[in-house]
Amino acid sequence: MAPLHLEVLAGSGVLDRQVRWVAVSELEDPTPFLEGGELLLTTGMRLGPDTALPYVSRLVARGVAGLGFGVGLSHEDVPPELVTAAAEAGLPLIEVPRDTPFIAIGKAVSELLAAEQYEEISRAFAAQGRLTRAALQAEGMNSVIERLAREIDGWALLLDAAGAVRHAARAGRPDARARALEPELARLRTPGAPSSIAVSTPGDHVIVQPLGRRGFFAVGSARPFTPIGHTIVNAAGSLLTLGLEQGREQRTAERRVRAAVLRLLLAGERAAAGETLAAIGGELPAEPFVVLACDTDESHAQGFPHRDLTVMLTHAEEAEEAIALASRRGKVGASGPVGYAELAQGIDQAERALASAAPVARFPELAGQGLLSLLDPATAAAFSSALLAPLREYGSRADLIESLRAYLACNGHWDAAAQRLGVHRHTLRYRMRRVSELLGRDLDDPAARAELWIALSCGPR
């Protein structure tokens, strides 16, 4: 700054040091009153040839950014011993002429710091604006992660509640980064956990924040995060949390509509169901279609809630692809090809297949189900309930039904059935005598066995 008429006498190679403030002191040891990063101004009132080296050493140890020496008062020139000591220590030494008051230097630094802070705040506001615009895009949360990685000139991860990667931006090997963050994620899941965790390693500075109870996000940069950088990260966290909550509410509302669509279809109102589904961007599949029953409702955005399951309708030609996708998140039972008039039967078939899924079962492939598919589900269920009622009502001996199921499945072979149940064959013989007495049927009669097997297959598991 030409109007200050300052001259660099030593340390010209390290003038890029950050100056946090300006301090003035004539003490022989001002370091107890300094924090580090200051440009220290002095007239050298207490400095002599023997004290120059210890004086500079103390300033360097304290982390002083530079030393300004005012001439024309205590000293006509900067002592050569001080110049030598500063040069050897790598401390910038500046000569301040008498005509330049120290307060002018203090004002100049203060104005520069204020301008720098204003610029940083402006950059932060601009970054927040760009993040907000990203959040309004179709891929809102993913767009925020992409924008955040660019704003911090680093990488960013969006993780689900289990710590799996939902989206990554400039993260190299995202799965490996996510695994490395598992200790931090575990800490953030504990009661009373901090609002964020910062981890620093050589060349990688990381911040991890929770997004309510529904996930986490992590950011990393090669440089330490400045206060403005933290502001940008916090702004992204707020947008991501809001996006999660809005997405959850939207998905809840959509699932309610889909539940209503399924009720309309079961009531035979196909046209009304199609119009309702079209209002939320959905479309009913053409006939014939396959019904899938899935034991999770979290991953099937196109499914229809049905009791505690999710039901999906997929065109018969696309059924195998849909089964493969659904089975990645849970068990799946598939019906045979049906039309809308047989939807209730298709749902029943899918649910029965789901009971045998590991993780996938198809109703037409289940042994013995070809005959059962000819029976009316409601009539078959009533038959099962009536026939097996004596066994269900017999005290707390619920094991009689499972024992009967194993006995019939093994074609009456005592040893095989006992081994399947994990009991002694004499125990199984006793149970089967009790079953025969309660039901009034001869278990050696093929007709009785057939009826009992149908009843077990059509009743609740």
ABEGO torsion letter per residue (X at the ends): XAAAGBBBABGAAAAABBBABBBBBABABAAAABAEGBBBBBAGAABBAAAAAAAAAAAAAAGBABBBBBBGBABABBBAAAAAAAAAAGBBBBBBBAABBAAAAAAAAAAAAAAAAAAAAAAAAAAAAAAAAAAABABAAAAAAAAAAAAAGBBBBBBBAAGBBABBBGAEBAAAAAAAAAAAAAAAABBGBBABBBBBBBGBBBBBBBBEAAEBBBBBBABBBBAAAAAAAAAAAAAAAAAAAAAAAAAAAAAAAAAAAAAAAAAGBAAAAAAAAAAAGBBBBBOBBBBBBBABAAABAABBBBEABBBBBBBAAAAAAAAAAAAAAEBBBBBBBBBAAAAAAAAAAAAAAAAABOABBBAAABBGAAAAAABBAAAAAAAAAAAAAAAAABEABAAAAAAAAAAAAAGGBAAAAAAAAGBBAAAAAAAAAAAAAAAGBBAABAAAAAAAAAAAAABBX
